[in-house]
Amino acid sequence: MSSGTLKNNLMIPDRSRIEQLVREAVVMQLGSLQTKALAPGQTNPLLVNVSARHAHVTQEDLERLFGKGHKLRVFKSLYQDGFFAAEETVTIIGPRHRMITNLRILGPCRDHSQVELAFTDAVQLGLDIPVRKSGDHRDSPGCYLLGPAGMIHLSKGVIRHERHVHMSPADAGYYQVKDGDRLNLRVKSDCAVVFENLLCRVADASKLEVHIDTDEGNACNYARATGFELFR
């Protein structure tokens, strides 16, 4: 099937195809920003990723949104093994019926449902959200999530997930930190930034990866970053 328009004997790609090509080029460029291993024998190079707004849901909430027995389908595997962006998306509805569509769900399902937004997303929805570690819903507002089979109400759980770094015990040993400690991240770009107090999340299966949100990615001009450095 043709994916473009024939003009002057040349096939001109349609808009959706152009957007797909641009996305693929950006992913390839950002993937090249991985730094080399920081110490002999260290298996995980440092990777910094921008985490866009998304939701986590329980299996029960998933079925209320998409129907009885529904299972998340993998759209794209994430860097951390076993985690993925799902094909399923929902609409988040805030106060005064403000909403954002196509909020992607990340899998697998969890034992709690929550929504992670950047501050600009929260402002758009009319929400005042706290900065919290995943799963910490203290003093956080709620929202409605709308799926094709139904709607759920979260009484709380909309947060800005604080910037953090996933690491293995070997990585933690290299940086001389333990789970719950803090590190700083220097981003080298034409808008260089130091992000302070990244939460260290240490787990046996983790690869060395920093997560910042879209506001932070824009602040440091992530697309033009040339290097990253973690330091105490």
Secondary structure, 3 states (H helix, E strand, C coil): CCCEEEECCEEEECHHHHHHHHHHHHHHHHHCCCCCCCCCCCCCCCEEEEECCEEECCHHHHHHHHCCCCCCCEEEECCCCCCEEEEEEEEEECHHHCEEEEEEEEECCCCCCEEECCHHHHHHHCCCCCEECCCCCCCCCCEEEECCCCEEEECCCEEEECCEEEECHHHHHHHCCCCCCEEEEEEECCCCEEEEEEEEEECCCCCCEEEEEHHHHHHCCHHHCCEEEEEC
